[in-house]
Amino acid sequence: GGGIMIAGELPADPNVPSPGAGRVSIYNNLLQANLANDDGGGLRFLMAGNFIYNVFNNMIVNNVSTHEGGGIGILDTPDIRIFNNTIMKNITTATAMTSNGQAAPAGLSTVRNSNLLQASLPLDAPIFSKPLLFNNIFSDNRAGSSLGGNVAGIGIEGDPNPINRWDLGVADFTGVLEPMYSFLNDYDGNTPHPSNIIAADPQIILPYELSVAVYPWRGAPTFISAFIVAVEAPAGQMGNYALSASSPAINTGASTVVVDGQNIYAPLFDILNEGRPMDRYFDIGADERTGSFYTFIPTVIR
């Protein structure tokens, strides 16, 4: 958890699941240029338990994880609702000691539930922590592979390999996600939905290209192949992830989705505390386009 971590304590009895973290909502944050030395560069849910977690109106951008989920990493948290977020240009490097060197989802990553948690869930519950996903912008999240002394696929200078974009997925392939009303690079193992916008530029005002360097390190004889990952974090503002006037995200979001007979509503305000919708329909992402000059700077968690 480089920026925020929501986690349950280790239980006193190893034969029972963690008590979890309790219900939490995470909204109206800018999570940028954070680095996790394992999972969840921007936001991490770890054994948070079967509570409702709402994640909305966040810009989760330019974060790095050395294993899974450069933007968001999820484990043992089966009831997360992730909607109206801008999740862009996050990176996984596959250099953590827990990684096998293969690429992992870079925007959002989840995995199979532990046996203890699964036993506490209804019999028809998915075997992995499956978030509800709608009205999100996923774009240019890059999944690196560790190749000896370097990381391929994230655009490091001198790397001859093509950039590997992997916005979201189940890292251990135990299921598929079902994003709706969202921008995606491609489906890449996720369930298609006609409301999604595929391989399109969301046209935010000013994206920021994060500078990442990976250094092989053999400072201890027990480390066969270890890496130091360095992330540039300048003091000034790093881009502007609000929507431009021509963005196809404008007026293409949903006001409500229905899951198992329950209505889940899009928020009536955006990351700048301005009302939604400004027009007839909701915008996709954390920002609701108004055409005004942005003077409010959201909370920054670094």
WOHURA-V511983 format. One record per residue. N is the residue number from 1. RES is the residue in one letter. PHI is phi in radians with two decimals (NA if undefined). D_CENTER is the distance of its C-alpha to the mean C-alpha in Angstrom with 1 decimal. Layout:
N_RES_PHI_D_CENTER ; N_RES_PHI_D_CENTER
This chain:
1_G_NA_11.4 ; 2_G_-1.26_12.0 ; 3_G_-1.79_11.6 ; 4_I_-2.26_11.8 ; 5_M_-2.24_12.7 ; 6_I_-1.94_14.0 ; 7_A_-2.46_16.4 ; 8_G_-1.58_19.6 ; 9_E_-1.19_22.7 ; 10_L_-1.14_24.3 ; 11_P_-1.24_27.1 ; 12_A_-1.12_30.7 ; 13_D_-1.78_31.5 ; 14_P_-1.17_29.5 ; 15_N_-1.63_30.5 ; 16_V_-2.16_28.5 ; 17_P_-1.25_24.8 ; 18_S_-1.00_23.3 ; 19_P_-1.18_24.2 ; 20_G_1.44_20.5 ; 21_A_-1.90_19.4 ; 22_G_1.50_20.7 ; 23_R_-1.15_19.2 ; 24_V_-2.48_16.9 ; 25_S_-2.05_15.4 ; 26_I_-2.13_12.9 ; 27_Y_-2.63_13.6 ; 28_N_1.03_14.9 ; 29_N_-2.07_13.2 ; 30_L_-1.82_12.6 ; 31_L_-1.90_10.4 ; 32_Q_-2.50_11.5 ; 33_A_1.04_13.1 ; 34_N_-1.62_12.3 ; 35_L_-2.28_13.0 ; 36_A_-1.90_12.7 ; 37_N_-1.48_15.6 ; 38_D_-2.83_13.9 ; 39_D_-1.86_10.5 ; 40_G_1.28_7.5 ; 41_G_-1.09_8.3 ; 42_G_-1.64_7.1 ; 43_L_-2.51_7.1 ; 44_R_-2.24_8.9 ; 45_F_-1.90_10.9 ; 46_L_-2.32_14.0 ; 47_M_0.88_17.0 ; 48_A_-1.31_16.4 ; 49_G_1.55_18.6 ; 50_N_-1.53_19.5 ; 51_F_-2.04_19.1 ; 52_I_-1.41_17.5 ; 53_Y_-2.15_14.3 ; 54_N_-1.81_13.5 ; 55_V_-2.19_10.4 ; 56_F_-2.64_11.5 ; 57_N_1.04_12.7 ; 58_N_-1.90_10.2 ; 59_M_-1.74_9.7 ; 60_I_-1.94_6.7 ; 61_V_-2.42_8.5 ; 62_N_1.06_10.5 ; 63_N_-1.70_9.1 ; 64_V_-2.29_10.4 ; 65_S_-2.10_10.4 ; 66_T_-1.45_13.8 ; 67_H_-2.32_12.9 ; 68_E_-2.10_9.7 ; 69_G_1.18_5.9 ; 70_G_-1.02_6.3 ; 71_G_-1.54_3.3 ; 72_I_-2.36_3.2 ; 73_G_-2.09_6.6 ; 74_I_-2.28_9.1 ; 75_L_-2.56_12.9 ; 76_D_0.91_15.8 ; 77_T_-2.48_14.3 ; 78_P_-1.43_15.5 ; 79_D_-2.23_15.5 ; 80_I_-1.81_12.2 ; 81_R_-1.96_12.3 ; 82_I_-2.04_9.2 ; 83_F_-2.60_11.1 ; 84_N_0.94_12.1 ; 85_N_-2.02_9.0 ; 86_T_-1.89_8.9 ; 87_I_-2.12_5.8 ; 88_M_-2.35_8.2 ; 89_K_0.96_9.9 ; 90_N_-1.60_7.7 ; 91_I_-2.36_9.9 ; 92_T_-2.03_10.9 ; 93_T_-1.95_14.7 ; 94_A_1.02_16.0 ; 95_T_-1.96_18.4 ; 96_A_-1.18_17.9 ; 97_M_-1.11_21.0 ; 98_T_-1.51_19.1 ; 99_S_-1.58_18.1 ; 100_N_-1.65_20.7 ; 101_G_1.56_19.9 ; 102_Q_-1.58_18.4 ; 103_A_-1.07_15.1 ; 104_A_-2.32_12.0 ; 105_P_-0.91_8.8 ; 106_A_-1.75_7.1 ; 107_G_-1.45_4.0 ; 108_L_-2.48_3.5 ; 109_S_-2.34_6.9 ; 110_T_-2.37_9.7 ; 111_V_-2.53_13.4 ; 112_R_-1.05_16.9 ; 113_N_-1.23_18.1 ; 114_S_-1.16_20.9 ; 115_N_-1.06_24.4 ; 116_L_-1.14_25.2 ; 117_L_-1.18_22.4 ; 118_Q_-1.03_23.0 ; 119_A_-1.14_26.7 ; 120_S_-1.58_26.1 ; 121_L_-1.70_24.4 ; 122_P_-1.01_26.4 ; 123_L_-1.07_27.8 ; 124_D_-1.63_25.9 ; 125_A_-1.23_22.4 ; 126_P_-0.98_19.9 ; 127_I_-1.48_20.0 ; 128_F_-2.18_16.3 ; 129_S_-1.34_13.8 ; 130_K_-1.87_13.2 ; 131_P_-1.35_11.1 ; 132_L_-1.36_12.8 ; 133_L_-2.29_10.9 ; 134_F_-2.71_12.9 ; 135_N_1.06_13.4 ; 136_N_-1.87_10.0 ; 137_I_-1.69_10.1 ; 138_F_-1.95_8.2 ; 139_S_-2.71_10.5 ; 140_D_0.92_11.7 ; 141_N_-1.56_8.9 ; 142_R_-1.98_11.5 ; 143_A_-1.85_12.2 ; 144_G_-1.53_15.3 ; 145_S_-2.09_18.2 ; 146_S_-1.53_20.6 ; 147_L_-2.13_24.1 ; 148_G_1.09_26.7 ; 149_G_-1.72_26.5 ; 150_N_-2.54_23.8 ; 151_V_-2.08_20.3 ; 152_A_-1.74_20.4 ; 153_G_1.68_18.2 ; 154_I_-2.01_16.3 ; 155_G_1.55_19.2 ; 156_I_-1.11_21.0 ; 157_E_-0.98_24.5 ; 158_G_1.60_27.0 ; 159_D_-1.37_24.7 ; 160_P_-1.38_26.5 ; 161_N_-1.40_23.7 ; 162_P_-1.17_21.8 ; 163_I_-1.18_18.2 ; 164_N_-1.81_16.0 ; 165_R_-1.63_13.2 ; 166_W_-2.43_10.9 ; 167_D_-1.20_8.0 ; 168_L_-2.80_7.4 ; 169_G_3.06_10.0 ; 170_V_-1.70_12.1 ; 171_A_-1.09_12.8 ; 172_D_-1.71_16.3 ; 173_F_1.02_17.1 ; 174_T_-1.59_18.4 ; 175_G_3.12_17.3 ; 176_V_-2.27_15.5 ; 177_L_-1.61_13.0 ; 178_E_-2.31_14.5 ; 179_P_-1.19_12.6 ; 180_M_-2.32_15.2 ; 181_Y_0.85_16.1 ; 182_S_-2.35_13.1 ; 183_F_-1.50_13.0 ; 184_L_-2.44_12.3 ; 185_N_-1.17_13.9 ; 186_D_-2.83_15.5 ; 187_Y_-1.37_15.5 ; 188_D_0.74_15.5 ; 189_G_1.61_16.4 ; 190_N_-1.64_14.9 ; 191_T_-1.26_17.5 ; 192_P_-1.13_18.8 ; 193_H_-2.49_19.4 ; 194_P_-1.12_21.8 ; 195_S_-1.42_19.8 ; 196_N_-1.35_17.0 ; 197_I_-1.94_17.6 ; 198_I_-1.84_17.4 ; 199_A_0.99_17.7 ; 200_A_-2.02_18.4 ; 201_D_-1.37_17.9 ; 202_P_-1.23_16.4 ; 203_Q_0.98_18.9 ; 204_I_-1.40_17.4 ; 205_I_-1.15_20.2 ; 206_L_-2.65_19.5 ; 207_P_-1.22_16.5 ; 208_Y_-2.05_16.7 ; 209_E_-1.65_17.1 ; 210_L_-1.26_16.0 ; 211_S_-1.68_18.8 ; 212_V_-2.15_18.1 ; 213_A_-2.18_21.1 ; 214_V_-2.13_21.5 ; 215_Y_-2.05_24.8 ; 216_P_-1.08_26.5 ; 217_W_-2.51_28.1 ; 218_R_-2.27_30.8 ; 219_G_-1.37_32.0 ; 220_A_-2.35_32.8 ; 221_P_-1.15_34.7 ; 222_T_-1.39_32.5 ; 223_F_-1.60_29.5 ; 224_I_-1.27_30.0 ; 225_S_-2.63_27.1 ; 226_A_-2.07_25.0 ; 227_F_-2.35_22.9 ; 228_I_-1.87_22.3 ; 229_V_-1.86_19.2 ; 230_A_-1.95_19.9 ; 231_V_-2.09_17.7 ; 232_E_-1.24_19.6 ; 233_A_-2.36_19.1 ; 234_P_-1.13_21.9 ; 235_A_-1.24_23.3 ; 236_G_-1.44_23.2 ; 237_Q_-1.14_20.7 ; 238_M_-1.85_18.1 ; 239_G_1.38_18.2 ; 240_N_-2.52_18.0 ; 241_Y_-1.69_15.1 ; 242_A_-1.29_17.3 ; 243_L_-1.36_18.7 ; 244_S_-1.39_21.9 ; 245_A_-1.14_24.9 ; 246_S_-1.75_24.7 ; 247_S_-1.12_21.0 ; 248_P_-1.24_20.9 ; 249_A_-1.36_18.2 ; 250_I_-1.29_21.1 ; 251_N_1.14_22.7 ; 252_T_-2.06_20.7 ; 253_G_-1.59_18.6 ; 254_A_-1.81_19.8 ; 255_S_-1.45_21.5 ; 256_T_-2.63_21.4 ; 257_V_-2.17_20.2 ; 258_V_-1.96_22.3 ; 259_V_-2.22_21.1 ; 260_D_0.89_24.0 ; 261_G_1.37_26.3 ; 262_Q_-1.88_24.2 ; 263_N_-1.42_23.3 ; 264_I_-2.00_19.8 ; 265_Y_-1.77_20.2 ; 266_A_-1.16_18.2 ; 267_P_-1.19_18.7 ; 268_L_-1.63_22.0 ; 269_F_-2.59_20.8 ; 270_D_-1.99_18.1 ; 271_I_-1.10_16.5 ; 272_L_-1.69_20.1 ; 273_N_1.07_21.8 ; 274_E_-1.62_23.4 ; 275_G_-1.18_24.3 ; 276_R_-2.09_22.7 ; 277_P_-1.40_23.9 ; 278_M_-1.43_25.9 ; 279_D_-2.04_27.4 ; 280_R_-1.23_28.1 ; 281_Y_-2.11_24.6 ; 282_F_-1.38_21.1 ; 283_D_-1.53_18.8 ; 284_I_-1.51_15.3 ; 285_G_1.81_12.6 ; 286_A_-1.33_13.0 ; 287_D_-1.82_16.5 ; 288_E_-1.74_19.6 ; 289_R_-1.14_21.9 ; 290_T_-2.05_25.3 ; 291_G_1.47_27.0 ; 292_S_-1.58_27.8 ; 293_F_-1.41_27.4 ; 294_Y_-1.47_24.4 ; 295_T_-1.98_26.0 ; 296_F_-1.62_23.7 ; 297_I_-1.79_21.1 ; 298_P_-1.17_18.3 ; 299_T_-0.94_17.9 ; 300_V_-1.85_16.5 ; 301_I_-2.00_15.0 ; 302_R_-2.14_15.6
